[in-house]
Amino acid sequence: MNDKIEHKGTITEITNNKIVVRIISSSMCSSCHARGVCGSLDSKEKNIEVKTTYNSRYRIGDEVTVCLEQKMGYKAVLIGFFLPFIVLFITAFLFNKFIFTTNEVLTALSSLLAVAIYYFIIYRLRNKIDKEFYFQIK
């Protein structure tokens, strides 16, 4: 079992301590032979920052493979999707059960506000979180 997530990309920028790699992130549909007819093509261009001290090995335009440990990918999904869903669900349940028993609109707004506060906290902690997620060039 491969414990790394890998994407091929092209180096677009090199600075003293980082390399920016542009990758094309695509769904499984984009590799299908019928993608032109289907219309559900889903591919996006993304720039990945790789912190490295070995910049002299690489040149702009080089094709490289960027990897991330799979457990970091799971952690990103947990922080970005699963925990906000839990915050939304618990807030809706608690507000509906104990505070706004008859007003679903206030319950929904309170739940959305709780998720917004969650994402604001994540935004404020972005530098600390950024240190935990690191890409490597293979």
HUZIPE-V370429 format. One record per residue. RES is the residue in one letter. SS is DSSP state (H for helix, E for strand, C for the rest). D_CENTER is the distance of its C-alpha to the mean C-alpha in Angstrom with 2 decimals. Layout:
# HUZIPE-V370429
RES:SS:D_CENTER / RES:SS:D_CENTER
This chain:
# HUZIPE-V370429
M:C:22.31 / N:C:19.78 / D:C:17.64 / K:E:15.37 / I:E:12.71 / E:E:14.24 / H:E:13.97 / K:E:16.97 / G:E:16.92 / T:E:19.34 / I:E:19.85 / T:E:20.15 / E:E:20.85 / I:E:22.40 / T:C:23.24 / N:C:24.93 / N:C:22.11 / K:E:19.08 / I:E:18.53 / V:E:16.23 / V:E:15.52 / R:E:14.90 / I:E:13.56 / I:E:14.08 / S:E:11.50 / S:E:13.84 / S:C:14.55 / M:H:17.65 / C:H:19.72 / S:H:19.58 / S:H:21.56 / C:C:24.12 / H:C:27.57 / A:C:27.90 / R:H:24.79 / G:H:27.11 / V:H:29.03 / C:H:26.35 / G:C:24.38 / S:C:21.03 / L:C:19.60 / D:C:15.83 / S:E:14.67 / K:E:12.64 / E:E:13.17 / K:E:10.54 / N:E:11.75 / I:E:10.81 / E:E:12.95 / V:E:14.90 / K:E:17.33 / T:C:20.66 / T:C:24.38 / Y:C:25.52 / N:H:25.13 / S:H:28.61 / R:H:27.73 / Y:C:25.53 / R:C:26.39 / I:C:24.61 / G:C:24.39 / D:C:24.19 / E:E:22.29 / V:E:20.20 / T:E:17.89 / V:E:14.71 / C:E:13.95 / L:E:11.78 / E:E:13.47 / Q:H:12.68 / K:H:13.15 / M:H:10.33 / G:H:8.03 / Y:H:10.02 / K:H:9.82 / A:H:6.10 / V:H:7.02 / L:H:10.12 / I:H:9.19 / G:H:6.96 / F:H:9.27 / F:H:12.30 / L:H:13.67 / P:H:13.64 / F:H:15.44 / I:H:17.86 / V:H:18.53 / L:H:19.27 / F:H:21.45 / I:H:23.36 / T:H:23.99 / A:H:25.28 / F:H:27.42 / L:H:28.89 / F:H:29.62 / N:H:31.11 / K:H:33.16 / F:H:34.46 / I:H:34.13 / F:C:33.91 / T:C:35.71 / T:C:36.84 / N:C:34.38 / E:H:31.22 / V:H:30.13 / L:H:30.08 / T:H:28.26 / A:H:25.50 / L:H:25.34 / S:H:25.31 / S:H:22.41 / L:H:20.35 / L:H:21.51 / A:H:20.46 / V:H:16.84 / A:H:17.06 / I:H:18.53 / Y:H:15.83 / Y:H:13.12 / F:H:15.79 / I:H:16.24 / I:H:12.62 / Y:H:13.05 / R:H:16.34 / L:C:15.10 / R:H:12.42 / N:H:14.90 / K:H:15.54 / I:H:12.00 / D:H:11.53 / K:H:14.60 / E:H:13.31 / F:C:10.50 / Y:C:12.38 / F:C:12.62 / Q:E:16.10 / I:E:18.20 / K:C:20.24
